[in-house]
Amino acid sequence: MQISSQKKKTGVIAPKRFVQRVKKQNELFRSYMHQDAHEFLNFLLNELVDILEKESQVPKSSSETSSPSEKIVNGLKNVLANGVHKEPLVTWVHKNFQGILTNETRCLRCETVTARDETFLDLSLDIEQNSSITSCLKNFSSTETLNAEDKFFCDKCCSLQEAQKRMKIKKPPHILVIHLKRFKYIEQLGRYKKLSYRVVFPLELKLSNTVEDADSEYSLFAVVVHVGSGPNHGHYVSLVKSHNHWLFFDDENVEMIDESAVQTFFGSSQEYSSNTDHGYILFYESIAPTSIKS
């Protein structure tokens, strides 16, 4: 509303009312402590879903009555008085951000494969020094062996068995949000540490190793950057591609940057570096239709 009511075509708006609403809705953001951008993104998307779901339940006429609802993962199931279930509400948040992961577990005795699907709004990836998003995605979908104390209960064998487990992206989302896990708890230190690792994120990304059938192509259009050497302090800036130009946002300061400048936010190839500006959350948009089995 504030933006649409402005007479000027350019300018800056201080999001005071927005921040007040966020603090009112979630006590986590009421302090002046440094907050995590990924936690905020999750809160924002889920809060938007809740608001849209509540709006959809408002009766269109006085003769209609709303009834209790039962939440499901990233969706809503309305339970009517007569016991009839309505289809889960699909909001614009789901249409843009939601994908489907499938968790496959193969029993090594009978070879039976058990698959379980789950929805996601973003992917959190473990990172390694001098790596890339592609290699991080490969590790995300790598096969894990379940043995010893981690054996899998096979329904067909009716007993605990050794098994292989793998996570795949069954249905890629329109907007793929990738969260790089740069904050890691170090037991020896007894605290979290920021990983300044250099992780290359390409302008064009193919999901050829994780999707079941066809390749999915994505184009990078935004990056949230964490500036600072530790997890408990710092600053966030963002890079956004608009009308084929990259813009750098730092509070009220906005400037145009060259596309090649994006690579300066990959991270540091050495542990101790003066560069503390590291890509933290990546936003990719699908640029090609995919033929994924539903």
RANOR-V209835 format. One record per backbone hydrogen bond with DSSP energy under -0.5 kcal/mol. CO is the residue of the C=O (numbers start at 1). NH is the residue of the N-H. If there is no record, write none. Layout:
co: [CO & CO]
nh: [NH & NH]
//
This chain:
co: [1 & 3 & 13 & 14 & 15 & 16 & 17 & 18 & 19 & 20 & 21 & 22 & 26 & 27 & 36 & 37 & 38 & 39 & 40 & 41 & 42 & 43 & 44 & 45 & 46 & 47 & 48 & 49 & 50 & 51 & 52 & 53 & 54 & 54 & 55 & 61 & 68 & 69 & 70 & 72 & 75 & 76 & 77 & 78 & 78 & 80 & 84 & 89 & 91 & 92 & 93 & 93 & 94 & 96 & 99 & 100 & 100 & 101 & 102 & 102 & 103 & 104 & 105 & 105 & 106 & 107 & 112 & 112 & 113 & 114 & 116 & 118 & 120 & 123 & 123 & 125 & 128 & 131 & 132 & 133 & 134 & 135 & 136 & 137 & 139 & 144 & 145 & 146 & 147 & 148 & 152 & 152 & 153 & 154 & 154 & 159 & 161 & 162 & 163 & 164 & 165 & 166 & 168 & 168 & 169 & 171 & 174 & 174 & 175 & 176 & 176 & 177 & 177 & 178 & 178 & 179 & 179 & 180 & 182 & 182 & 184 & 184 & 185 & 186 & 186 & 186 & 191 & 193 & 194 & 196 & 197 & 198 & 200 & 200 & 203 & 205 & 206 & 207 & 210 & 216 & 217 & 217 & 218 & 219 & 221 & 222 & 223 & 223 & 224 & 224 & 225 & 225 & 226 & 226 & 227 & 230 & 232 & 235 & 237 & 238 & 239 & 240 & 240 & 242 & 245 & 246 & 247 & 247 & 248 & 248 & 249 & 250 & 252 & 253 & 255 & 257 & 258 & 259 & 260 & 261 & 262 & 263 & 265 & 266 & 268 & 271 & 274 & 276 & 276 & 278 & 280 & 281 & 282 & 282 & 283 & 283 & 284 & 285 & 290]
nh: [5 & 6 & 15 & 16 & 19 & 20 & 21 & 22 & 23 & 24 & 25 & 26 & 29 & 30 & 40 & 41 & 42 & 43 & 44 & 45 & 46 & 47 & 48 & 49 & 50 & 51 & 52 & 53 & 54 & 55 & 56 & 57 & 57 & 58 & 58 & 64 & 79 & 71 & 77 & 75 & 72 & 89 & 70 & 80 & 86 & 83 & 80 & 91 & 95 & 96 & 97 & 98 & 98 & 175 & 120 & 170 & 171 & 118 & 104 & 168 & 116 & 166 & 107 & 114 & 164 & 111 & 107 & 114 & 115 & 105 & 103 & 101 & 99 & 125 & 179 & 181 & 131 & 200 & 136 & 137 & 138 & 139 & 140 & 141 & 142 & 165 & 147 & 163 & 150 & 151 & 154 & 161 & 155 & 158 & 159 & 154 & 152 & 108 & 146 & 106 & 144 & 104 & 102 & 170 & 212 & 100 & 176 & 286 & 177 & 178 & 284 & 123 & 179 & 180 & 282 & 125 & 181 & 182 & 184 & 195 & 186 & 193 & 187 & 189 & 190 & 191 & 186 & 184 & 196 & 268 & 199 & 131 & 133 & 202 & 220 & 218 & 208 & 211 & 169 & 207 & 287 & 288 & 205 & 285 & 241 & 283 & 225 & 239 & 280 & 281 & 227 & 237 & 228 & 278 & 235 & 233 & 34 & 227 & 225 & 249 & 223 & 242 & 247 & 245 & 242 & 257 & 240 & 249 & 250 & 255 & 238 & 253 & 254 & 250 & 248 & 246 & 261 & 262 & 263 & 264 & 265 & 266 & 279 & 199 & 198 & 273 & 276 & 228 & 278 & 226 & 180 & 224 & 178 & 284 & 221 & 222 & 176 & 219 & 292]
//
